């Protein structure tokens, strides 16, 4: 586990896909942040003990379909459904799925600047070959474990790696986001604010 101030290690660009490969995507940079969310909503939605999520600005995710459609045209074909989550408020978090196999590729929050970020499901990112060794999901690892403290719903058999950053809930960005990611997020927020003012 790296320091919370390090960027995730991975080759760029990374690629990913749904289970049936109808939807593919390319990530043009490293993520803003990667976190493992241990909330019961994520456990239920994924059918696992936690969700591993990588946050990206939307212009760094390029989508293509097996039909040849790409970009906004491809994204318009994806299925969207809001479901409740621990951090999303009453509107729910919107899950974005392949229309063929229903794999959740990413999600996004509702109602804030952060709602425009794509929360990529790390398990949908393609693996890499490093020498003779296979590295799953682009080698991404979490900066922090959220909803994972002693008073949380984290499974007790799962031990946080030594030195791992742990929060009872979401955790302040300034405490675990890399400096470069905070700068990217600020620039993204400024762009969004500027676009909203021009409307």
N, C-alpha and C positions, 0 to 999 in steps of 0.2 A: 504494500500500500504506500503510495507516494504521499508527500507533504500536501496539505490542503492548498498550498500556494503554487503547486505545479500544475501545468496544463496536462490533460490526459495524453498518454503516449499512444500514437497511432499513425499509420501511413495516411496520407491524404492524396487524392480523394478516396474516401471509403464508399462502398456501394452496399445496397441492401435490397431485400425483396420479401414478398409475402410467401406463404407456404406453397402456393401453386405457381409462383413466378409470373403471374399476370401483371402484378405491379412491381416495378423496380424503381429504385431511386439512387441518386448520387449525392454525396455530402461533400461540398467543396472546401471544407475547412475542418479543423478540430471542433468539438462541441464547446459551448460556453461552459458547461458543467455536466458532470455525470453524478447521479445519486441513486442509491438503492433505497426505495421507499418500502417500509415495512408495515404501512397502515393496513387495516383489515379490508378497506375498499380495494386496494391494489392486490391484496392476496386473493380476494374473491374474483376480481376481474381477470387476473392472469391465471388463476388456478395454481399458483405457486406460493412460496413463502415470502417473496418480495418482488417488486418490479424494479428492473434496472433501466433507468431513463437517461437519455442524453438530450440536452436542450440546445436547439439551433434557431437562429434567425431564419425566417421563411425563405429569404432569397438565397440561402445556402443549401437548400434542399431542392433538387430537380427530379421530377417524377416522370416516368414513361410507362406506358401500358404495352402489353403484347400485341395490341391492335395497331401500334405505331403512334398513337396519340401521346402528346407530351405536354409538359408545363401546365398552364391553367386548364387547358382542355382535358388533360388526363385527370387532374385533381377534381374537376367537376364530376367525374364518373365515380369517385370514391364514396362509400357510404359513411354517413355521420350520424351519431346518436349520443345525446347527452346522458350521462349517468352521474349519480352523486359520488363525490370523493371527499377525502378528509380536508383538502385545502381549496376546493373549488367554489364554495358558497352555494347558494340556493339554485343557481342556474345549472350546476353540474359541470363536469369536464367532458368535452366532446371527444369521443373515440372515433378515429378515422380508420376505416376498414377496407380491405379488398372486397369488391362487389362479387367476386367469384368464390373465394375460400373463406372470407370473413375474418382473416387475420387482422388484428389491430396493428397498424404500422406506426402510428403516432397519435397523439392527442393534443388538445390545447385547452387552456382555461377560458372562462368567460368573463368579459367585463373590464379588463385592465390591459395595460400595455403588454404585460406578461402573457395575456391571452393570445397574442399574435405569434408567440414562440411555438415552435413545433417540439413536442416532447417525444422524441424518437424512442421506440422500444428497442433497446440495445440487442435483444435476441434476434431481431430481424436484420441486423447488419451482417454482411458476409464476413467469413473468416479469412485470414491471411496465412500464407505459408512463409515462415521465417526460417530459412535454411531448409532443414528437413522436418521442422516442427510446425504443426498446425496451431494457429492462434485464433480462438473463437472471437466472433464479434469485433473484429478490427483491433483487438487488444485493449479495448476500453475498460477502465476500472473505475469504481466510484471514488469521488472526492469525499463523499460523506454518506452516512447511513441516517436517514430521516425517519421519524416516528419509530425510533429504534432504542430509546433509552430503557432504563430499568422499569419505568412505569408505563411502558408502551405495550403494543400488541406483538412485538417481535417474538418469534419462536425461540424459546429458551435453549434449544439444542444448537441454534446458530450462534457461533461465537464471532464477534466483531474482531477482525485482525488487529493485532497489537499496533497501537498508534493510530488506529482508525478514528475518524471524526464522527461523533455520534450526537444526535439531537433528539430530544423528546418529541418535538414536532418538526416544522420545516427548517428553522434555523435562519439567522440573518445572513444575507448574501455576503456581507463584508467579512464575515468570520471564516468563510471557507471557499469562496470563489477566487480563482487566480486573478491577479491584478489585470492581466490582459483581457480576461473575460469580463470583468467589471467595466473596463473601458469600452469594450465592444457593446455591452448591454446599454451603457450610457449613450453611446452614439446611436444605437438602434432606437432607444426611447426618444432621443431628440428628433430623429427622422420622423417617427410616428407622430410626435406632437406637432411638428412643422406641417405634415400632411393634413392633420386634422384641422389646423388653423386655416389652411388654404381652402377648405371645403365651404 
